Amino acid sequence: MSKILMVLTSHNTLGNTGHPTGFWLEEFTAPYYVFHDAGEQITVASPKGGQPPIDPKSDDPGNQTDSMTRFKADKAAQAVLASTVKLSDMKATDFDTVFYPGGHGPMWDLAEDPVSIALIESFYNAGKPMAFVCHAPGVLRHVKHKGEPLVKGKRVTGFTNEEEDAVQLTQVVPFLVEDELKRLGARFEKKANWQVYVVTDGQLVTGQNPASSTEGAKALRQLLK
């Protein structure tokens, strides 16, 4: 049994639009059940602790998935989500791996959070696998390894410029995930909008979009083996 830390955003406002945001529900529920059904021990954390904000758009009727349906009938999983632990209390030494679901929220808080940045660096330096899906690869923007950006020279994917354009938030987000990873020297790869795509490079797993969250979690479990 592996000990898995899942890290969610606590940020709930979409720039200065007045609209709510948060984490993307499928990107939590899909990996959660991949880990849960494999008998892994899951801890869920967020910067503020407690119930993290769910992006209401992720729960639109057109965005429903099997894992979300299951979650809505799963009181135990709902209780886990409602009582996330504080990220500042987490140590990489207590876990085998870490998984960051996306949604737009992480671009504001986790991407700039010194606690999150230090935690990712300690997981990486300990040789432990890590996964980031959709917008979550953006939280790597300030993460360093040996003085260089962690993603420099690495194959990665994440929410693409075209996908951001499709959801009409290019002008709202603080940075574009694809552009930022390229700027840092990563070798960014992608498929067409909304296609499942996961890249593994060494200890680092990245997924392109919400649809990639199940395969991203499975890829992470492969590294744990």
N, C-alpha and C positions, 0 to 999 in steps of 0.2 A: 504493500500500500504506500503510495506516494503522498506527501503533504503538499498541497497546491494552494497558493495564494492568488486570489482574484482581486484586482484593484479597479474600483469604479470611481467615476467623477462625483464631486459634490456640487458642481457648478450648474446653475439652472436657468441662466438668462442668455439668450442668443444675441450676443453683441449689444448694440443699442437699438435693436428692432422692437423691443418690448415683448417679444415672443419667448415662450419657455423653451428650454432645451434640457439636456441631461445625457444619460447613457442610452444606447439603442437596445431595446429590450431583448431582441433575438440574439444579440451579441453576448448577452449574459446567459440567457436560458439555454441556448444550444450547447455552448461549452460546459455549462454547469452539469447538464445531464450526461454529456460524454464522460465527464470525470466521475460523477455520482454513480452512474451505472457500471463503471469499471471498479468501483469500490474505493476510490481515492478519498482522502480526507481533505475537505475544502474549507478554507477560511476566506471570508469576503471582507475587504477593507475599503475605506474611502477617507479622504482628507478630514472630513468633519465627523465621520462615524454616523451611526443611525441609518435611517432610510435615505438612500441616494435618490436624486431626481430621475425619473424615467422620462425620456423625450416623448411627449404625447403623440407625436407623429409616428413613432415606432410602433404604436399600438393601434394605428388606423386599421379599419376592417380589411383593407387590401394588403396589409403587411403581416397578417396573422400566419404563424407557422405552427407545426406540430409541437415544438418544444414550448412555445408560448401558451398554447392550449393546455398542455400538461401542467405548466407552471401555475396557471390560474386555478387549477384544481388541487394544487399541492400546498397544503397549509405549512408543512415543514420548510419547504423551500422559500415560501413567502416570509416566514419568520426569520430565516437566515438573512434575506435581503433587507428586511426592516431593521435589523440590528447589526449592521456592519460595524466592524471594529475600527478604531482610529489607525490610520496609516502610520502615524508617528510611533505607534507602539509595536510595529512589525519589524522583525529582523530577518535578513536573508538566511542566517544560520538555522532558523527554525523551519525552513521550507526546502523542498526539492526543486521547486519551479515557481514561476509567476506568469499569470495570464492577464493581459489588459484588454478588456472589451472597449469598443469605441463609442460612437455617438459624437456629437459636436462638443459636448461639455468638456472633455479632457483637453481640448485645444486651449482652453482658458486657464484651467487650474493645474492639471497634472503636468502639462508641458512646461510650466514655469515653477513647479513646486520643488524646492531644494530637497525635501524629504523623499519624494518619489525619485528624483534624479539620483540621489545617493543610494537609494535602495536598489535601483536597476544596476548601478555600477557595482554594487557589492554582489548581486546575483551573478553578474557577468564575470567578475574577477574570481569568483569561486568556481567557475566552470559549469554553472548550472544553466539549463535551457530556459528560454523566455519566449513568450508569444505576445504579439500585438496585432489587433485586427481593426481594419477599416480606418478610422481617424486616429486610433491609438498609436500607430507608428510615429505620429507627430510628437508624441511625448518623449521621443528619443532625441529631440532637437538640441538639447543642452547636455546630453549624456556623453561622457568622454571615456576613452580607454587609452592609457599611456599618452595623455595630453592631446589626443586627436579625437574628432567625432567618432563615436562608437560605430556608426553606420558607414564610415568612409571605406570605400572599396568593397563593401558588402552588397550582395544581391538582396534587394528588398522589394516589397510591394506595399500598397496602401490605397486609401481612397484617392481616385485619380482626379486630375483637373476636369476631365470630361464629366465624371460623376458629380463633382461639386457644382459644375455648370448646370447639369440636369436638374439638380435640386434647388437651383437659383440662389445659392449662398456664396458664390465666388467673391462678392463684394462685402460679405458680412463677416466671414471667418478671419481670425487674426493672421493666418498664413495658409497657404495651400500645401497639403501634405506632400503631394508629388514634387512640387517645386522646391520645398524645403529640404526633402531628403536628397534630391539631386544637388542642391546647393552645398550640402554637407559632404558631397563626394560619393554618395551611394549609387549603386547601379540599379536604377529603378526599372522594374518590369511590370507589365500590366496586360490584361486581356480586355475585351470589349466590356462596356458598361454592364454591371450587375452579374457578370460571369463569375463562377467560383474560381478563385486563383489563390494559391498559397505557395510561398517561397520559403525554403529552409536553407540557411547558410550558416554552417557550424552550429552554434547554440541558439541562433536567432531564427524564430519563425515569424513571418508576417503574412497577413491575409488582406486581400484587396478591399472587401466590402462585407456587408452583413451576411450575404449568402456564403461567405468563406469561413464563417465562424466555426461551424461543425468540423470542417476539414482542418482548420487551424488547430483546434483542440486535439484532433486525432494525430496531427503531425507532432504536436508537443509531447503527446504520450509515447510516440515512437522514440523520441529522443530520450525520454525517461527510462526506456527499456535498455 
